[in-house]
């Protein structure tokens, strides 16, 4: 099982700051596969399909890296802002 963290708009869409996700036992799983599964459950996440950033165990990561049981995955929407 992995812990998934959501921030900003993604947290609003899911309705929670975190969820647990059961990995597939017989093959490797990637953050991209987790994200696709989440879109099936929360279709509004789909508008962030190509924009979301991912971190694994608190380090920015490639969406196609293999994740392991016990990992923490965080999904971040694009951010903008700042002040002048």
Secondary structure as GFF3:
##gff-version 3
##sequence-region A 1 84
A	DSSP	beta_strand	2	6	.	.	.	ID=ss1
A	DSSP	alpha_helix	8	14	.	.	.	ID=ss2
A	DSSP	beta_strand	18	21	.	.	.	ID=ss3
A	DSSP	beta_strand	29	30	.	.	.	ID=ss4
A	DSSP	alpha_helix	31	41	.	.	.	ID=ss5
A	DSSP	three_ten_helix	43	48	.	.	.	ID=ss6
A	DSSP	beta_strand	53	56	.	.	.	ID=ss7
A	DSSP	beta_strand	59	60	.	.	.	ID=ss8
A	DSSP	beta_strand	66	67	.	.	.	ID=ss9
A	DSSP	beta_strand	72	76	.	.	.	ID=ss10
###
